[in-house]
Amino acid sequence: MSAENSFSISRREAVRRGVAGAAGLMMAGGRGLAIPAVERSPNQRKARSVIQIWMWGGPCHLDTFDPKPEAGRDYCGPLINPIATTVDGIRIGELLPLLGKQADKFSIIRSMTHGVNAHETASYMVQTGRKSGGRDVYPSAGAVVSLFKGYKGGYDGLIPPYIVLTEPQGRFSEAGFLGARYKPFATGGDPAQSRFAVEGVVAPGISDQRQQARREYLGELNTLARAMKGDAQLVAFEDAAKQAYDLILGDAGKVFDLSLEKDELRERYGRNTFGQSCLAARRLVERGVPYVTINYKGWDTHKQHFQVMRRKLPEMDKGIATLLQDLADRGLLETTIVWWSGEFGRTPRVLWEPPWNGGRGHHGQVFSAVVAGGGFKGGQVVGASDARGEEVRDRPVYPLDLLGSIYELLGIDPEAKLPHPMGLAAPVMPAAADGAQTAGRLQEIM
């Protein structure tokens, strides 16, 4: 055979190969891509999904779930009137009255600690349980749950198994060495708008009817499909295209259509981006999505701290309180973990001096986290900070302890092996023998 003929293929074969490549690309982001086998826990799981409320920037524990009115103005500023909750002996910040009525549904961890005061490294530690700077970049909790509970763990929905509402967190690589396949799908858009323009699902300015008409017209023009009917590669391509259109125009995509909810419920959540993100998160876990992060920005309050708190805390109070009640009413709270936390807290002592003029800095020595549902008990307090909220006084809880507890409730063995790209040993959670900071799982609330 001549050199010229050795590189010669028919037009039909060229088209077939092109279709095969396109089908492979489309399927690479979804269920058709093989995922390495992972070890699974024999434990009976209680939770099926996680809603992570990520307080981007770090919320202040004194103003939220660990008030210290006795510490005085230099620590509390004007927020000196904490409120009683429905659980005897538990007080929370005065700007959270609705959550005070839901206190039986959540537990407060008042002794979270890692001692890291930089956003990036603290975010990595809280989301992975590991210190930064090691040989590998480990995956975040969302990516780990996506690996174990996604398409190879029983989930079969068209919606990706790891969703972020609405922007990526950006402080670290969520997927780590697991790679792009396990990065979250960030919706973009704003659920508080009249139409939630989810990227790749809802086309701004184009109605569903017009999208459907475009698809039908494309089908009429597709002579290739008729010419190659029955070709295995073409069938794979058409299946992938059908899944994409089902997500855009079918029932799956309707999970993002918040107009299907009653106006009264939408008002209870709050007609703002955070409140409607909470509603969208409830709809997603109702569809079985394993992991949803609400990336709630605006908590890095170096300046004008109390002005920001008076605006944002009532918004947060309304959204989370309604989320907890809505999940409970629908029988979803038993199987859905709600996890509220930032990367750290904020300095207990208010920075009154210029240029801060009433701000708070970063504080990783002690801060608060809140957990609810999925096997976590409600109406409890774990640990304590000191009289001014500056250090842990009792029962330290490290990120490793909290993450390990969440994994156990999901039925993920913290000692299971992650598929490392170089075949190296990579357990889900590091061990104390390897120098990891731990004080033990949260058995008191599990």
Order of alpha helices (4+ residues) and beta strands (2+ residues): alpha-alpha-beta-alpha-beta-beta-alpha-beta-alpha-alpha-beta-beta-alpha-alpha-alpha-alpha-alpha-beta-alpha-beta-beta-beta-beta-beta-beta-beta-alpha
